[in-house]
Amino acid sequence: MTDQKNGKLRVFLLILAALLIAAAWVALRTPASPFDSAAAPPPPSAELIQRGEYVARQADCVACHSTPKSKPFAGGLEMATPLGAIYATNITPDRGSGIGDYSLAEFDRALRHGVARDGHRLYPVMPYPSYAKMSDEDVSALYAYFMHGVKPVVQANQESDIPWSLNVRWPLAFWNLAFTSPHPYQPDPQQDALWNRGAYLVQGAGHCGSCHTPRGVAMNEKGLDGGHPLYLSGALLDGWYAPSLRGDVNTGIGRWSEAEVVQFLKTGRNQHAVVFGSMADAFNNSTQFLSDQDLQAIARYLKSLPGDPKRDGDPWKYDTGTTTALAAQRLDSPAARTYMAKCAACHAVDGRGRAPWIPPLAGAVSSLAKEDASAINVTLNGSVRVVADGVPDSYRMPPFRSQLSDAEIADVLSFIRSSWGNHGGAVKVDDVKTLRERTNPASSNPIILQMR
């Protein structure tokens, strides 16, 4: 019996050892790259560098790798995570503090697999689960641009604030196995070229799902493409609610036409909305620089994604009751008085705004979504300027954190979210207080990247 037990124990230990060796191989292996690790690519042409500049616009690399006080791509931006703060790295071609020593293969592994040159794993705040879908050709062009079209900047990288017990990175190898796809985008033969181009941009370089897709308990995006019903269905992220980009009529773009999607991405505004929050940064440095054909492709793809009536609820319908009562001065609540004093001059008594310059509050996503973070955040901190074609706009949401108390903001937002047919629900004072403590007023000087 003893020999039998010892035999079973040896088998168990051998199996355990094999599993540990396999786990170590997964965690420590260098991901494969289609590019030759040893051979240096030939000097790039001007056309390739220019194409890489355009890919950098698609990927909005500046949004995370620059700050208002830094040079482009020099890093330093603080990004909040549930584990602690992470600081974006220097991705200029400086050899000491940047990526100047990266080969094309090493650049590819960092971009599409989340593995740095020295082998450490990158946190998925770097959207490599999306960049994994980028083509080899775009990766090569992007590398050419960063190595030959970006000026090197000497700026040391800052360590994350994640405590030691939580900052061990090798388990990310298993996270990658579970939640990423290692293959570039594969065109859908059932769709035309325009749709496939839009899907490639949205799912890949555009990494729209990083903000607009809800995340699971492991902080993974619940879907990486349109095949999952929650992909781009809206998500709460870092004090803002990124709305649905699907056909949801209340919280998405179900009421938008393809032309209106293009207008929004090209000019930062349409009759339904004006960019604000994180989307203002994406517009200022990314979407407005895309070609009209690429914007049409994005619109075609997004408008093909169905909404979910069960999740989204009954379609919003405008109700004139609030407008009539306000115009007749029959509403004498503190919230109504605050609205008339602080909001009506721009957003109008009828809540319809003055499109396309000032967005409506009646029927707006921020007035219909259960999540009220965007409404609170933009009221507290205002919005950065929308800079279209190099011209700053003349109208923007001012911050009210110094003018209104937490209770006054909660009251007036509750009033807005229950007027004109809106059904977003009441705003709690504690939620306003929490965001006031967590956030800062929006900068009046947005990051505008001069690529050359």
C-alpha positions in Angstrom: 0.0 0.0 0.0 2.9 2.3 0.8 4.5 1.7 -2.6 1.1 2.4 -4.3 0.7 5.7 -2.4 4.3 6.7 -3.2 3.7 5.9 -6.8 0.5 8.1 -6.9 2.4 10.9 -5.1 5.2 10.7 -7.7 2.7 10.9 -10.6 1.0 13.9 -8.9 4.3 15.7 -8.4 5.3 15.0 -12.0 2.0 16.4 -13.3 2.4 19.4 -11.0 5.9 20.0 -12.2 4.8 19.8 -15.8 2.1 22.3 -15.1 4.4 24.7 -13.4 6.9 24.4 -16.3 4.1 25.1 -18.8 3.0 28.0 -16.7 6.5 29.4 -16.5 6.9 29.0 -20.3 3.7 30.9 -20.9 4.6 33.7 -18.5 8.2 34.1 -19.6 8.2 33.3 -23.3 8.8 36.0 -25.9 5.6 36.4 -28.1 6.2 35.7 -31.7 6.4 38.6 -34.2 6.3 38.4 -38.0 9.2 40.8 -38.1 12.8 39.7 -38.0 14.3 40.4 -34.6 17.9 40.7 -35.9 17.5 42.5 -39.2 17.2 46.2 -39.2 14.5 47.5 -41.6 15.8 49.6 -44.5 15.6 53.4 -44.2 11.9 54.3 -44.6 10.5 56.4 -47.4 8.8 59.7 -46.8 5.6 58.1 -47.8 5.9 55.3 -45.2 6.7 57.9 -42.4 3.6 59.9 -43.5 1.5 56.8 -43.4 2.8 56.1 -39.9 1.8 59.6 -38.9 -1.7 58.9 -40.0 -1.8 55.6 -38.2 -0.6 57.5 -35.0 -3.6 59.8 -35.5 -5.9 56.7 -35.9 -4.5 55.3 -32.6 -4.5 58.6 -30.8 -1.2 57.8 -29.3 -0.7 61.3 -28.0 -3.8 61.0 -25.7 -2.0 58.9 -23.2 1.7 59.5 -24.0 1.7 63.3 -23.5 0.6 65.9 -21.0 -0.2 69.6 -21.3 3.3 70.4 -20.0 5.3 67.8 -21.9 6.6 67.4 -25.4 4.6 65.1 -27.7 4.9 61.4 -26.8 7.3 62.1 -23.9 4.9 60.3 -21.4 4.1 61.2 -17.8 0.3 61.2 -18.0 -1.2 59.7 -14.8 -3.9 57.1 -15.4 -6.0 55.9 -12.6 -6.7 52.2 -12.1 -8.4 50.2 -9.4 -5.0 49.1 -8.2 -3.3 52.5 -8.2 -1.9 55.1 -10.6 0.0 54.2 -13.7 2.1 56.7 -15.7 2.4 56.6 -19.4 5.9 56.1 -20.8 8.2 58.0 -23.1 7.7 56.7 -26.6 9.9 59.1 -28.4 13.1 57.7 -30.1 15.4 58.8 -27.3 17.7 55.9 -26.6 17.9 56.4 -22.9 14.4 57.1 -21.7 12.4 56.3 -24.8 12.1 53.6 -27.4 15.1 54.5 -29.6 16.7 51.1 -29.1 13.6 49.1 -30.0 13.8 46.9 -33.1 10.7 46.6 -35.3 10.0 43.2 -33.7 10.3 44.6 -30.2 8.1 47.5 -31.1 5.5 45.1 -32.5 5.6 42.9 -29.3 5.0 46.0 -27.1 2.2 47.3 -29.4 0.3 44.2 -30.2 1.2 41.8 -27.4 1.9 44.1 -24.4 5.5 42.9 -23.8 8.2 45.6 -23.4 11.7 45.2 -24.8 13.1 44.0 -21.5 10.4 41.3 -21.3 8.1 42.9 -18.6 4.4 42.8 -19.3 2.5 46.0 -19.9 -0.7 46.8 -18.0 -3.7 46.6 -20.4 -4.4 50.3 -19.9 -2.1 50.2 -22.9 -4.8 49.1 -25.4 -2.8 46.3 -26.9 -5.9 44.0 -26.9 -7.2 46.3 -29.6 -3.9 47.1 -31.3 -3.4 43.3 -31.7 -5.8 43.6 -34.6 -3.6 46.1 -36.5 -2.1 44.9 -39.7 1.6 44.2 -40.2 1.8 47.1 -42.7 0.3 49.6 -40.3 2.7 48.5 -37.5 5.7 48.9 -39.8 4.5 52.4 -40.8 3.9 53.4 -37.2 7.4 52.2 -36.3 8.9 54.2 -39.1 7.1 57.3 -37.9 8.1 57.0 -34.3 11.8 56.3 -35.2 12.1 58.9 -38.0 9.2 61.4 -37.7 9.2 62.1 -33.9 11.8 64.2 -32.1 13.6 62.4 -29.3 12.9 63.8 -25.8 15.0 63.0 -22.7 12.4 62.5 -20.0 12.6 59.7 -17.5 9.7 57.4 -17.0 7.8 57.4 -13.7 7.2 54.3 -11.7 3.6 53.3 -11.0 2.0 53.8 -7.6 0.6 50.3 -7.5 1.8 48.7 -4.2 4.4 45.8 -4.4 1.9 43.1 -3.5 -0.2 44.0 -6.5 2.4 45.0 -9.1 3.7 41.6 -10.0 3.3 41.5 -13.8 3.9 37.9 -14.9 0.3 36.9 -14.3 -0.7 39.2 -17.1 0.6 36.5 -19.5 -2.4 34.4 -18.4 -4.7 37.4 -18.6 -3.6 37.8 -22.2 -4.3 34.2 -23.0 -7.8 34.6 -21.6 -8.8 38.0 -22.8 -6.9 38.9 -26.0 -6.8 37.6 -29.6 -3.3 37.3 -31.1 -4.4 37.6 -34.7 -4.8 40.8 -36.8 -8.2 41.7 -38.0 -9.7 39.3 -40.5 -12.2 40.9 -43.0 -15.7 39.6 -43.0 -16.4 38.2 -46.4 -20.2 38.8 -45.9 -19.5 42.6 -45.7 -18.2 45.1 -48.3 -14.9 46.9 -48.2 -16.2 50.1 -46.6 -17.8 48.1 -43.7 -14.6 46.1 -43.2 -12.4 49.2 -43.2 -14.6 50.7 -40.5 -14.5 47.5 -38.4 -10.7 47.4 -38.7 -10.4 51.1 -37.5 -12.9 50.8 -34.7 -11.7 47.4 -33.3 -8.0 48.0 -34.0 -6.1 51.3 -34.0 -9.2 53.3 -32.9 -9.5 51.1 -29.8 -13.0 52.4 -29.2 -13.9 49.5 -27.0 -11.3 50.5 -24.4 -13.7 53.2 -23.2 -17.1 52.2 -24.7 -17.2 48.5 -23.7 -18.1 47.4 -20.2 -15.5 45.4 -18.3 -15.6 42.2 -16.3 -14.3 41.5 -12.9 -10.8 41.0 -14.3 -11.0 44.4 -15.9 -11.3 42.8 -19.3 -13.4 44.2 -22.1 -16.5 42.0 -22.3 -16.3 41.9 -26.1 -13.6 42.8 -28.6 -15.8 42.9 -31.7 -19.3 43.2 -32.9 -20.0 39.6 -32.4 -20.5 40.2 -28.7 -23.7 42.0 -27.8 -22.0 44.1 -25.1 -19.2 45.4 -27.4 -19.4 49.2 -27.5 -22.6 49.1 -25.4 -21.4 51.9 -23.0 -19.2 51.9 -19.9 -18.3 53.9 -16.9 -14.6 54.8 -16.9 -12.5 57.1 -14.8 -15.3 59.5 -13.8 -17.0 59.6 -17.2 -19.7 57.5 -18.9 -18.7 56.5 -22.4 -22.0 56.0 -24.1 -23.1 53.1 -26.3 -21.9 53.3 -29.9 -24.5 50.8 -31.0 -28.1 51.3 -32.2 -29.5 52.0 -28.8 -32.0 54.9 -29.3 -31.6 56.3 -25.8 -28.0 55.7 -24.7 -26.4 55.1 -28.1 -26.5 56.4 -31.6 -29.8 54.9 -32.7 -31.2 58.3 -33.6 -28.1 59.3 -35.5 -27.7 58.9 -39.3 -24.4 57.9 -40.8 -23.9 61.4 -42.0 -24.4 62.7 -38.4 -21.8 60.2 -37.1 -19.3 61.5 -39.7 -20.2 65.1 -38.8 -19.6 64.4 -35.1 -16.2 62.8 -35.7 -15.1 65.4 -38.3 -16.3 68.6 -36.5 -16.8 67.6 -32.9 -20.6 68.3 -32.9 -23.9 67.6 -34.6 -27.5 68.2 -33.7 -27.5 65.6 -31.0 -24.2 66.2 -29.1 -20.9 68.1 -28.7 -17.7 66.2 -27.8 -16.7 66.6 -24.1 -14.7 64.7 -21.5 -12.3 62.1 -22.9 -14.0 62.3 -26.3 -12.9 65.9 -26.7 -9.3 64.8 -26.5 -9.9 62.0 -29.0 -11.5 64.5 -31.4 -8.9 67.2 -30.9 -6.0 64.9 -31.7 -7.5 62.0 -33.7 -10.8 61.7 -35.4 -10.9 65.1 -37.1 -7.7 64.2 -38.9 -9.0 61.0 -40.5 -10.0 61.0 -44.1 -13.6 61.4 -45.1 -13.6 57.9 -46.5 -12.3 56.5 -43.2 -14.9 58.4 -41.2 -17.6 57.1 -43.5 -16.3 53.6 -43.0 -16.4 54.0 -39.2 -20.0 55.4 -39.4 -21.1 52.5 -41.7 -19.7 49.9 -39.2 -21.1 51.6 -36.1 -24.5 52.0 -37.6 -24.6 48.2 -38.3 -24.3 47.3 -34.6 -27.8 46.7 -33.3 -29.1 48.1 -30.0 -30.8 46.2 -27.2 -34.3 47.5 -26.3 -34.3 45.4 -23.1 -31.2 47.2 -22.0 -32.0 50.6 -23.4 -35.7 50.9 -22.6 -38.6 52.6 -24.4 -37.5 55.2 -26.9 -37.4 58.8 -25.6 -40.1 61.2 -26.6 -40.0 64.9 -26.1 -42.5 66.2 -23.5 -43.5 69.9 -23.7 -44.8 70.0 -20.1 -41.5 71.3 -18.5 -41.1 74.0 -21.2 -44.6 75.2 -20.8 -44.3 75.4 -17.0 -40.9 77.1 -17.1 -42.1 79.7 -19.7 -45.2 80.5 -17.6 -43.0 80.7 -14.4 -45.1 78.0 -12.8 -42.1 76.0 -11.6 -40.8 77.6 -8.5 -38.5 74.9 -7.1 -34.9 75.6 -6.2 -33.8 73.2 -9.0 -35.9 75.0 -11.6 -34.6 78.4 -10.5 -31.0 77.2 -10.7 -31.7 75.9 -14.2 -33.2 79.2 -15.4 -30.3 81.1 -13.8 -27.4 78.9 -14.8 -28.4 76.7 -17.7 -31.3 78.1 -19.8 -29.3 80.9 -21.4 -27.3 78.3 -23.3 -29.4 75.1 -23.3 -32.7 77.0 -23.7 -36.0 76.9 -21.7 -37.1 74.0 -23.9 -33.8 72.0 -23.2 -33.1 71.7 -26.9 -29.9 73.7 -26.9 -28.7 75.6 -29.9 -27.4 72.9 -32.2 -24.8 72.4 -33.4 -22.9 74.7 -31.1 -24.6 74.0 -27.8 -26.0 70.5 -27.3 -29.5 69.7 -26.1 -30.2 68.3 -22.7 -33.6 67.0 -23.7 -33.0 63.5 -25.0 -29.3 63.6 -24.4 -27.5 60.4 -23.4 -26.4 62.1 -20.1 -30.1 62.7 -19.4 -31.3 59.2 -20.2 -28.5 56.9 -19.0 -28.7 55.4 -15.5 -25.0 56.4 -15.1 -24.8 60.0 -14.1 -21.1 60.4 -13.9 -20.7 62.4 -17.1 -23.5 64.9 -16.2 -21.9 65.4 -12.8 -18.4 65.7 -14.1 -19.0 68.2 -16.8 -21.1 70.3 -14.5 -18.4 70.4 -11.9 -15.4 70.8 -14.1 -16.7 72.0 -17.5 -15.3 70.8 -20.8 -12.1 71.5 -22.6 -12.2 73.6 -25.8 -13.1 71.9 -29.0 -10.4 72.8 -31.5 -11.7 72.0 -35.0 -9.3 72.6 -37.9 -7.0 74.6 -35.7 -9.8 77.0 -34.5 -10.9 76.9 -30.8 -14.7 77.0 -30.4 -16.4 80.0 -28.8 -18.8 78.0 -26.7 -18.0 75.5 -24.0 -19.4 74.3 -20.8 -18.0 76.3 -17.9 -17.2 74.7 -14.5 -19.7 75.2 -11.8 -17.8 73.7 -8.9 -17.2 77.1 -7.3 -20.7 78.5 -8.0 -22.9 75.6 -6.9 -22.9 73.3 -3.9 -23.1 69.6 -4.1 -26.7 69.7 -3.2 -27.5 72.4 -5.8 -25.7 70.4 -8.5 -27.6 67.2 -7.5 -30.9 69.0 -7.5 -30.5 70.8 -10.9 -29.2 67.6 -12.6 -32.1 65.6 -11.1 -34.4 68.2 -12.5 -32.8 68.0 -16.0 -32.8 64.2 -16.0 -36.5 64.1 -15.2 -37.7 66.9 -17.5 -38.7 67.0 -21.2 -39.4 63.3 -21.2 -35.9 62.5 -19.8 -35.8 59.4 -17.6 -32.2 59.2 -16.4 -33.2 59.4 -12.7 -32.2 61.4 -9.7 -28.6 62.4 -8.8 -27.4 61.8 -5.3 -25.5 64.4 -3.4 -22.9 61.9 -2.2 -22.1 61.1 -5.9 -21.5 64.7 -6.6 -19.3 65.0 -3.5 -17.3 62.0 -4.5 -16.6 63.2 -8.0 -15.8 66.7 -6.7 -13.1 65.2 -4.5 -11.7 62.9 -7.3 -11.6 65.3 -10.2 -10.1 68.7 -11.1 -11.5 71.5 -13.3 -11.0 70.8 -17.0 -8.0 72.6 -18.5 -8.7 75.5 -20.9 -5.6 74.5 -22.8 -6.2 71.0 -24.3 -3.4 69.0 -25.6 -3.2 69.7 -29.4 -0.4 67.7 -31.0 1.7 69.4 -33.6 2.9 66.3 -35.5 5.8 68.1 -37.1 
